[in-house]
Structures are given as C-alpha cells and as structure tokens.
Amino acid sequence: MLKQMKLQDYAQKLQSEGKALDMVDGSLDEQFPSDEALRCIRVGLQCTLEHPRDRPTMCSVLKMLNRDAI
C-alpha cells in the first residue's frame, strides 16, 4: 500500500535531497533563473512550517525574496 504524503512534506523531502527544482513546472523548459526558483521554494517552505511562531513575518519574507541569497 502506498503511503500518502502531504504536499508540504513531499516538497520538504525534495528540498532536503537537493531536488527542489523538480517542483518547478516542466513546461517552463528551464527558462527561469534557478537561483530565484530555489529562493522562492525555500521561502515557501518556511512559510508553511507547522507552528506559526516558527514562520517568518511578511516583512522577513519580503527581505528574503529581495536578497541575493537566503
């Protein structure tokens, strides 16, 4: 029997395995800056942490998205 995994858990698993870009829509045909995609994925994962107190504030999210690196 296949174990069901929440999308959030699957995304975290891909991130931890260094396969985060596998989450990007294949129809984009690699026509995107991979560093920006990874930044968005990392920020998104932080925003979906289980406990709200562990999530970044919107101000922090904006700073992370506007930086060169997280």
PAVEX-92998 format. One record per atom (N, C-alpha, C): x negated, y, z negated; residue in three letters. Coordinates in Angstrom, 1 decimal, always signed. Layout:
{u: X, v: Y, w: Z, r: ALA};
...
***
This chain:
{u: -0.8, v: -1.2, w: +0.0, r: MET};
{u: +0.0, v: +0.0, w: +0.0, r: MET};
{u: -0.9, v: +1.2, w: +0.0, r: MET};
{u: -0.5, v: +2.2, w: +0.8, r: LEU};
{u: -1.3, v: +3.4, w: +1.0, r: LEU};
{u: -1.0, v: +4.3, w: -0.2, r: LEU};
{u: -2.0, v: +4.8, w: -0.9, r: LYS};
{u: -1.8, v: +5.8, w: -1.9, r: LYS};
{u: -1.6, v: +7.2, w: -1.4, r: LYS};
{u: -0.5, v: +7.8, w: -1.8, r: GLN};
{u: -0.2, v: +9.1, w: -1.3, r: GLN};
{u: -1.1, v: +10.1, w: -2.0, r: GLN};
{u: -1.5, v: +11.1, w: -1.3, r: MET};
{u: -2.4, v: +12.2, w: -1.8, r: MET};
{u: -1.8, v: +13.5, w: -1.5, r: MET};
{u: -1.8, v: +14.4, w: -2.5, r: LYS};
{u: -1.3, v: +15.7, w: -2.3, r: LYS};
{u: -2.2, v: +16.4, w: -1.3, r: LYS};
{u: -1.6, v: +17.3, w: -0.5, r: LEU};
{u: -2.4, v: +18.1, w: +0.5, r: LEU};
{u: -3.6, v: +18.8, w: -0.2, r: LEU};
{u: -3.3, v: +19.4, w: -1.3, r: GLN};
{u: -4.3, v: +20.1, w: -2.1, r: GLN};
{u: -5.5, v: +19.2, w: -2.5, r: GLN};
{u: -5.1, v: +18.0, w: -2.9, r: ASP};
{u: -6.2, v: +17.0, w: -3.3, r: ASP};
{u: -7.0, v: +16.6, w: -2.1, r: ASP};
{u: -6.3, v: +16.4, w: -1.0, r: TYR};
{u: -7.0, v: +16.0, w: +0.2, r: TYR};
{u: -7.9, v: +17.1, w: +0.7, r: TYR};
{u: -7.5, v: +18.3, w: +0.6, r: ALA};
{u: -8.3, v: +19.4, w: +1.0, r: ALA};
{u: -9.6, v: +19.5, w: +0.1, r: ALA};
{u: -9.4, v: +19.3, w: -1.2, r: GLN};
{u: -10.5, v: +19.4, w: -2.1, r: GLN};
{u: -11.5, v: +18.2, w: -1.8, r: GLN};
{u: -10.9, v: +17.1, w: -1.5, r: LYS};
{u: -11.8, v: +15.9, w: -1.2, r: LYS};
{u: -12.6, v: +16.2, w: +0.1, r: LYS};
{u: -12.0, v: +16.7, w: +1.1, r: LEU};
{u: -12.8, v: +17.1, w: +2.3, r: LEU};
{u: -13.8, v: +18.1, w: +2.0, r: LEU};
{u: -13.5, v: +19.1, w: +1.2, r: GLN};
{u: -14.5, v: +20.2, w: +0.8, r: GLN};
{u: -15.6, v: +19.5, w: +0.1, r: GLN};
{u: -15.4, v: +18.7, w: -0.9, r: SER};
{u: -16.4, v: +18.1, w: -1.7, r: SER};
{u: -17.3, v: +17.1, w: -0.8, r: SER};
{u: -16.8, v: +16.6, w: +0.2, r: GLU};
{u: -17.5, v: +15.7, w: +1.1, r: GLU};
{u: -18.2, v: +16.5, w: +2.2, r: GLU};
{u: -18.1, v: +17.8, w: +2.2, r: GLY};
{u: -18.8, v: +18.6, w: +3.3, r: GLY};
{u: -18.1, v: +18.6, w: +4.6, r: GLY};
{u: -16.8, v: +18.2, w: +4.6, r: LYS};
{u: -16.0, v: +18.1, w: +5.8, r: LYS};
{u: -14.8, v: +19.1, w: +5.8, r: LYS};
{u: -15.0, v: +20.2, w: +5.2, r: ALA};
{u: -13.9, v: +21.2, w: +5.1, r: ALA};
{u: -13.4, v: +21.6, w: +6.5, r: ALA};
{u: -14.3, v: +21.7, w: +7.4, r: LEU};
{u: -13.9, v: +22.2, w: +8.8, r: LEU};
{u: -13.0, v: +21.2, w: +9.5, r: LEU};
{u: -12.9, v: +20.0, w: +9.0, r: ASP};
{u: -11.9, v: +19.1, w: +9.5, r: ASP};
{u: -10.5, v: +19.5, w: +9.3, r: ASP};
{u: -10.3, v: +20.5, w: +8.4, r: MET};
{u: -9.0, v: +21.0, w: +8.1, r: MET};
{u: -8.5, v: +22.0, w: +9.2, r: MET};
{u: -9.4, v: +22.6, w: +9.9, r: VAL};
{u: -9.1, v: +23.6, w: +10.9, r: VAL};
{u: -8.4, v: +22.9, w: +12.1, r: VAL};
{u: -7.4, v: +23.6, w: +12.6, r: ASP};
{u: -6.6, v: +23.1, w: +13.7, r: ASP};
{u: -7.5, v: +22.9, w: +14.9, r: ASP};
{u: -7.5, v: +21.7, w: +15.4, r: GLY};
{u: -8.3, v: +21.3, w: +16.6, r: GLY};
{u: -8.1, v: +22.0, w: +17.8, r: GLY};
{u: -6.9, v: +22.6, w: +18.0, r: SER};
{u: -6.5, v: +23.4, w: +19.2, r: SER};
{u: -7.3, v: +24.7, w: +19.3, r: SER};
{u: -8.0, v: +25.1, w: +18.2, r: LEU};
{u: -8.8, v: +26.3, w: +18.2, r: LEU};
{u: -10.1, v: +26.0, w: +19.0, r: LEU};
{u: -10.4, v: +24.7, w: +19.2, r: ASP};
{u: -11.6, v: +24.4, w: +20.0, r: ASP};
{u: -12.8, v: +25.1, w: +19.6, r: ASP};
{u: -13.1, v: +25.2, w: +18.3, r: GLU};
{u: -14.3, v: +25.8, w: +17.8, r: GLU};
{u: -14.5, v: +27.2, w: +18.2, r: GLU};
{u: -13.4, v: +27.9, w: +18.5, r: GLN};
{u: -13.5, v: +29.3, w: +18.9, r: GLN};
{u: -13.3, v: +30.2, w: +17.7, r: GLN};
{u: -13.9, v: +29.9, w: +16.6, r: PHE};
{u: -13.8, v: +30.7, w: +15.4, r: PHE};
{u: -15.1, v: +30.6, w: +14.7, r: PHE};
{u: -15.5, v: +31.7, w: +13.9, r: PRO};
{u: -16.7, v: +31.6, w: +13.1, r: PRO};
{u: -16.5, v: +30.6, w: +12.0, r: PRO};
{u: -17.3, v: +29.6, w: +12.0, r: SER};
{u: -17.2, v: +28.5, w: +11.0, r: SER};
{u: -17.4, v: +29.0, w: +9.6, r: SER};
{u: -18.3, v: +30.0, w: +9.4, r: ASP};
{u: -18.6, v: +30.5, w: +8.1, r: ASP};
{u: -17.3, v: +31.2, w: +7.5, r: ASP};
{u: -16.6, v: +31.9, w: +8.4, r: GLU};
{u: -15.4, v: +32.6, w: +7.9, r: GLU};
{u: -14.3, v: +31.6, w: +7.6, r: GLU};
{u: -14.2, v: +30.5, w: +8.4, r: ALA};
{u: -13.2, v: +29.5, w: +8.1, r: ALA};
{u: -13.5, v: +28.8, w: +6.8, r: ALA};
{u: -14.8, v: +28.5, w: +6.5, r: LEU};
{u: -15.1, v: +27.9, w: +5.3, r: LEU};
{u: -14.9, v: +28.8, w: +4.1, r: LEU};
{u: -15.1, v: +30.1, w: +4.3, r: ARG};
{u: -14.8, v: +31.1, w: +3.2, r: ARG};
{u: -13.3, v: +31.1, w: +2.9, r: ARG};
{u: -12.5, v: +31.1, w: +3.9, r: CYS};
{u: -11.0, v: +31.1, w: +3.7, r: CYS};
{u: -10.6, v: +29.8, w: +3.0, r: CYS};
{u: -11.2, v: +28.7, w: +3.4, r: ILE};
{u: -10.8, v: +27.4, w: +2.8, r: ILE};
{u: -11.2, v: +27.4, w: +1.3, r: ILE};
{u: -12.4, v: +27.8, w: +1.0, r: ARG};
{u: -12.9, v: +27.9, w: -0.4, r: ARG};
{u: -12.0, v: +28.8, w: -1.3, r: ARG};
{u: -11.7, v: +29.9, w: -0.7, r: VAL};
{u: -10.8, v: +30.9, w: -1.5, r: VAL};
{u: -9.4, v: +30.2, w: -1.7, r: VAL};
{u: -8.9, v: +29.6, w: -0.6, r: GLY};
{u: -7.6, v: +29.0, w: -0.7, r: GLY};
{u: -7.6, v: +27.9, w: -1.8, r: GLY};
{u: -8.6, v: +27.1, w: -1.8, r: LEU};
{u: -8.7, v: +26.0, w: -2.8, r: LEU};
{u: -8.7, v: +26.6, w: -4.2, r: LEU};
{u: -9.5, v: +27.7, w: -4.4, r: GLN};
{u: -9.5, v: +28.4, w: -5.7, r: GLN};
{u: -8.1, v: +28.9, w: -6.1, r: GLN};
{u: -7.4, v: +29.4, w: -5.1, r: CYS};
{u: -6.0, v: +30.0, w: -5.4, r: CYS};
{u: -5.0, v: +28.9, w: -5.7, r: CYS};
{u: -5.3, v: +27.6, w: -5.5, r: THR};
{u: -4.3, v: +26.6, w: -5.7, r: THR};
{u: -4.8, v: +25.7, w: -6.9, r: THR};
{u: -5.7, v: +26.2, w: -7.7, r: LEU};
{u: -6.1, v: +25.4, w: -8.9, r: LEU};
{u: -4.8, v: +25.2, w: -9.8, r: LEU};
{u: -4.8, v: +24.1, w: -10.5, r: GLU};
{u: -3.7, v: +23.7, w: -11.3, r: GLU};
{u: -3.2, v: +24.7, w: -12.3, r: GLU};
{u: -4.2, v: +25.2, w: -13.0, r: HIS};
{u: -3.9, v: +26.2, w: -14.1, r: HIS};
{u: -4.0, v: +27.6, w: -13.6, r: HIS};
{u: -3.0, v: +28.4, w: -13.7, r: PRO};
{u: -3.0, v: +29.8, w: -13.2, r: PRO};
{u: -4.2, v: +30.6, w: -13.8, r: PRO};
{u: -4.5, v: +30.3, w: -15.0, r: ARG};
{u: -5.6, v: +31.1, w: -15.6, r: ARG};
{u: -7.0, v: +30.8, w: -14.9, r: ARG};
{u: -7.1, v: +29.7, w: -14.2, r: ASP};
{u: -8.3, v: +29.4, w: -13.5, r: ASP};
{u: -8.4, v: +30.0, w: -12.1, r: ASP};
{u: -7.2, v: +30.5, w: -11.6, r: ARG};
{u: -7.2, v: +31.1, w: -10.3, r: ARG};
{u: -7.7, v: +32.5, w: -10.3, r: ARG};
{u: -8.3, v: +32.9, w: -9.1, r: PRO};
{u: -8.8, v: +34.3, w: -9.0, r: PRO};
{u: -7.6, v: +35.3, w: -8.9, r: PRO};
{u: -7.9, v: +36.5, w: -9.4, r: THR};
{u: -6.9, v: +37.5, w: -9.2, r: THR};
{u: -6.9, v: +38.0, w: -7.7, r: THR};
{u: -5.8, v: +38.7, w: -7.3, r: MET};
{u: -5.8, v: +39.1, w: -5.9, r: MET};
{u: -6.9, v: +40.1, w: -5.6, r: MET};
{u: -7.3, v: +40.9, w: -6.6, r: CYS};
{u: -8.5, v: +41.7, w: -6.4, r: CYS};
{u: -9.7, v: +40.9, w: -6.1, r: CYS};
{u: -9.9, v: +39.8, w: -6.9, r: SER};
{u: -11.1, v: +38.9, w: -6.6, r: SER};
{u: -11.0, v: +38.3, w: -5.3, r: SER};
{u: -9.8, v: +37.9, w: -4.9, r: VAL};
{u: -9.6, v: +37.2, w: -3.6, r: VAL};
{u: -10.0, v: +38.2, w: -2.5, r: VAL};
{u: -9.6, v: +39.4, w: -2.6, r: LEU};
{u: -10.0, v: +40.4, w: -1.5, r: LEU};
{u: -11.5, v: +40.6, w: -1.5, r: LEU};
{u: -12.1, v: +40.6, w: -2.6, r: LYS};
{u: -13.6, v: +40.8, w: -2.7, r: LYS};
{u: -14.2, v: +39.6, w: -2.1, r: LYS};
{u: -13.8, v: +38.4, w: -2.4, r: MET};
{u: -14.4, v: +37.2, w: -1.8, r: MET};
{u: -14.2, v: +37.1, w: -0.3, r: MET};
{u: -13.1, v: +37.5, w: +0.2, r: LEU};
{u: -12.8, v: +37.4, w: +1.6, r: LEU};
{u: -13.6, v: +38.5, w: +2.4, r: LEU};
{u: -14.0, v: +39.6, w: +1.7, r: ASN};
{u: -14.7, v: +40.6, w: +2.4, r: ASN};
{u: -16.2, v: +40.5, w: +2.2, r: ASN};
{u: -16.7, v: +39.6, w: +1.4, r: ARG};
{u: -18.1, v: +39.4, w: +1.2, r: ARG};
{u: -18.7, v: +38.5, w: +2.3, r: ARG};
{u: -20.0, v: +38.5, w: +2.4, r: ASP};
{u: -20.7, v: +37.7, w: +3.4, r: ASP};
{u: -20.7, v: +36.2, w: +2.9, r: ASP};
{u: -20.7, v: +36.0, w: +1.6, r: ALA};
{u: -20.7, v: +34.6, w: +1.1, r: ALA};
{u: -20.0, v: +34.6, w: -0.2, r: ALA};
{u: -19.5, v: +33.4, w: -0.6, r: ILE};
{u: -18.9, v: +33.2, w: -1.9, r: ILE};
{u: -19.9, v: +32.6, w: -2.8, r: ILE};
***
